[in-house]
């Protein structure tokens, strides 16, 4: 049967010219009833020379098992402005998640994104696109903890449209259960003296899971420098044995190794947000190994 419409939601954040917001701005989107479709439209505008840190959580309460989230997010980072954006997704096994995100970074601006999904889903499909003007920078990090029967199709795309623009796309994928993870990354350069790098690493902790890494780099101008690195592996037995020789149980040893694998230093994220992320990563590893 068809899902019922859950109405439209969303937020609008405007940071005036030259204003630097010292504390994170928190937002939250939730589906509170079963078998609902949620439409969200979010807009963040950071004006010239301003700075802000936005933290968004998306979740469902206990008892909500099925639903659809369709979200559109627009981020505008003006000249010499800076925006860090942290997104934490916690859904449910029957949820279908379809975020659509577009980011525009003007001359000398900087955009940092840190995305984490740590819950089972029916399916996730998201592919944020970031356009960068002259001298603009982007650092895009994704951590995908796949579990159950979920299908996770997640990635980031950076378009280097101006000279001296740069982008780094980094992802960590950990697949357990029968999950499937498709980790995508794309950087396309239209100007010389631009730089981009993709780093996509995957870790299988289940014989029934799947990880597919799909990095793409495209240059349309001589002088652009683009690189990529992709690797998929499993926890090394010798590393487990070493930790067990130090007194850890096998599950504790695996948890320590996975926890270290998922740790990524993200520049510019406020300390309070870093602490929340650290607690979240601890929770992911505990749920994976007990």
C-alpha positions in Angstrom: 0.0 0.0 0.0 1.1 3.6 -0.6 2.7 5.6 2.2 0.8 8.5 3.6 2.2 12.0 3.1 3.9 13.4 6.2 4.0 17.0 5.0 6.9 19.3 4.2 9.5 20.4 6.8 12.9 22.1 6.7 15.0 24.9 8.0 16.5 28.2 6.7 19.8 29.5 8.2 21.3 32.9 7.3 24.6 34.1 8.7 25.1 37.8 8.0 28.2 39.2 6.4 31.3 39.1 8.6 29.5 37.3 11.4 31.3 34.3 13.0 29.0 32.1 15.0 31.1 30.6 17.8 28.9 27.7 18.8 27.3 25.0 16.6 23.9 25.5 15.2 21.8 22.4 15.8 18.9 21.2 13.7 16.9 18.0 13.7 14.6 16.2 11.3 12.5 13.2 12.5 9.7 11.0 11.2 7.5 10.3 14.1 4.8 8.1 12.6 5.0 4.8 10.8 4.7 4.5 7.0 5.1 8.2 6.2 6.7 10.2 3.5 8.7 13.2 4.7 9.6 16.1 2.3 12.3 18.4 3.5 13.8 21.5 2.0 16.8 23.1 3.8 18.7 26.3 2.9 21.9 27.6 4.5 23.4 30.9 3.4 26.7 32.0 4.8 27.4 35.6 3.7 30.8 37.1 2.7 33.5 36.6 5.4 31.1 34.8 7.8 31.6 31.5 9.5 29.2 28.9 10.9 29.0 25.3 12.1 25.8 23.5 11.4 25.0 20.1 12.9 22.0 18.1 11.7 20.6 14.9 13.0 17.9 12.8 11.2 16.2 10.0 13.1 13.1 8.0 13.9 11.8 7.2 17.4 11.4 3.6 18.7 8.5 1.9 17.0 8.8 3.6 13.6 9.8 0.9 11.2 9.0 2.1 7.7 8.9 5.3 5.8 10.5 7.5 3.1 12.6 10.7 3.6 13.1 12.9 0.6 15.2 16.0 1.3 16.6 18.8 -0.7 19.4 20.9 0.8 21.0 24.1 -0.7 24.2 25.5 0.8 25.6 28.8 -0.3 29.1 29.8 0.9 30.0 33.3 -0.1 33.4 34.9 -0.8 35.9 34.1 2.0 33.2 32.5 4.1 33.4 29.2 5.8 30.8 26.5 6.6 31.3 23.2 8.4 28.3 20.8 8.1 28.0 17.6 10.2 25.1 15.2 9.3 24.3 12.2 11.5 21.8 9.7 10.1 20.0 7.2 12.4 17.0 5.6 10.7 15.4 2.2 10.7 15.4 -1.0 8.7 12.4 -0.2 6.7 13.4 3.4 5.8 14.2 4.6 2.3 16.4 7.7 2.4 16.8 10.1 -0.6 18.7 13.3 0.3 19.7 15.6 -2.6 22.3 18.3 -1.8 23.9 21.1 -3.8 26.7 23.4 -2.5 28.1 26.5 -4.1 31.4 27.9 -2.7 32.4 31.3 -4.0 35.9 32.7 -4.3 38.2 32.0 -1.3 35.4 30.2 0.5 35.6 26.9 2.3 33.1 24.1 2.9 33.7 21.1 5.2 31.2 18.2 5.3 31.2 15.3 7.7 28.5 12.7 7.1 27.8 9.6 9.2 25.2 6.9 8.8 25.2 4.3 11.6 21.8 2.6 11.5 20.1 -0.1 9.4 18.1 1.2 6.4 16.2 -0.4 3.6 18.0 1.9 1.2 20.0 5.1 1.1 20.9 7.1 -2.0 22.7 10.4 -1.7 25.3 12.1 -3.8 26.0 15.8 -2.8 27.5 18.0 -5.5 29.9 20.8 -4.6 30.8 23.6 -7.0 34.0 25.5 -6.3 35.0 28.9 -7.6 38.6 30.4 -7.7 40.6 29.6 -4.6 37.7 27.8 -3.0 38.2 24.6 -0.9 36.1 21.6 0.0 36.8 18.7 2.4 34.1 16.0 2.2 34.2 13.1 4.6 31.7 10.1 4.8 31.6 7.3 7.3 29.2 4.5 6.3 28.5 1.7 8.8 26.3 -0.8 6.8 24.3 -3.4 8.6 21.4 -5.9 8.3 20.1 -6.0 4.6 20.6 -2.3 3.9 21.7 -0.9 0.6 23.9 2.1 1.0 24.6 4.1 -2.2 26.6 7.1 -1.0 29.1 9.5 -2.4 30.3 13.1 -3.0 31.1 15.0 -6.2 33.3 18.1 -6.4 33.4 20.4 -9.4 36.6 22.5 -9.6 35.4 25.5 -11.7 38.0 28.1 -10.6 41.8 28.3 -10.6 43.5 27.2 -7.4 40.3 25.5 -6.2 40.8 22.2 -4.4 38.8 19.3 -3.0 39.4 16.2 -1.0 36.8 13.4 -0.9 37.4 10.8 1.9 35.2 7.9 2.9 35.3 4.9 5.2 32.9 2.0 4.7 32.4 -0.8 7.1 30.0 -3.5 6.0 28.4 -6.1 8.3 25.5 -8.5 8.0 24.1 -8.7 4.5 24.6 -5.0 3.7 25.7 -3.6 0.4 27.7 -0.4 0.3 28.5 1.5 -2.9 31.0 4.2 -2.0 31.3 6.8 -4.8 33.6 9.8 -5.2 34.0 12.1 -8.1 36.2 15.2 -8.8 36.0 17.1 -12.1 38.4 19.9 -13.0 37.6 22.7 -15.4 40.6 24.9 -14.6 44.3 24.7 -14.4 46.1 24.9 -11.1 43.3 23.1 -9.4 43.8 20.0 -7.2 41.7 17.1 -6.1 42.1 13.8 -4.3 39.8 10.9 -3.5 40.4 8.4 -0.7 38.0 5.5 -0.4 38.7 2.7 2.0 36.4 -0.2 2.8 36.4 -2.9 5.5 34.3 -6.1 5.3 33.5 -7.7 8.6 30.9 -10.2 7.3 31.2 -12.9 4.6 27.8 -12.0 3.4 28.3 -8.2 2.9 29.5 -6.3 -0.2 31.5 -3.1 -0.7 32.0 -1.5 -4.1 34.3 1.5 -4.4 33.7 3.8 -7.4 36.2 6.7 -7.6 36.1 8.9 -10.7 38.5 11.8 -11.6 38.1 13.9 -14.7 40.3 16.7 -16.0 39.2 19.2 -18.7 42.2 21.5 -18.5 46.0 20.9 -18.6 47.6 21.7 -15.3 44.9 20.3 -13.0 46.2 17.6 -10.6 43.8 14.8 -9.7 44.5 11.6 -7.8 42.6 8.8 -6.2 43.2 5.9 -3.8 40.8 3.0 -3.2 41.2 -0.2 -1.2 38.9 -2.8 0.3 40.1 -5.4 2.9 39.3 -7.3 6.0 40.6 -7.2 9.5 44.1 -8.7 9.5 44.3 -11.9 11.7 47.9 -11.0 12.9 46.6 -7.7 14.2 43.8 -9.4 16.1 46.3 -12.0 17.5 48.6 -9.2 18.6 45.9 -7.4 20.6 44.7 -10.7 22.1 48.2 -11.3 23.3 47.9 -8.0 25.2 44.8 -9.2 27.0 42.0 -8.2 24.7 39.2 -10.7 23.8 38.8 -11.4 20.1 35.7 -9.2 19.9 37.4 -6.4 21.8 40.4 -6.6 19.4 38.2 -6.4 16.4 36.4 -3.4 17.9 39.6 -1.6 18.5 40.8 -2.1 14.9 37.5 -1.0 13.4 37.3 2.0 15.7 40.8 3.1 14.5 39.8 2.5 10.9 36.8 4.9 11.1 38.7 7.7 12.8 39.3 10.6 10.4 40.7 14.0 11.5 38.3 16.7 10.1 39.7 20.2 10.1 37.7 23.0 11.6 35.0 20.9 13.4 34.2 22.4 16.8 35.4 20.4 19.8 31.9 19.8 21.1 31.0 18.2 17.7 34.1 16.2 17.7 33.2 14.7 21.1 29.7 13.8 19.9 31.3 12.1 16.8 33.7 10.2 19.0 30.9 8.9 21.2 29.0 7.9 18.0 31.9 6.0 16.6 32.3 4.2 19.9 28.7 3.2 19.8 29.1 1.9 16.2 31.9 -0.4 17.2 30.1 -1.6 20.3 27.0 -2.5 18.3 29.1 -4.3 15.7 31.0 -6.6 18.1 29.2 -6.3 21.4 
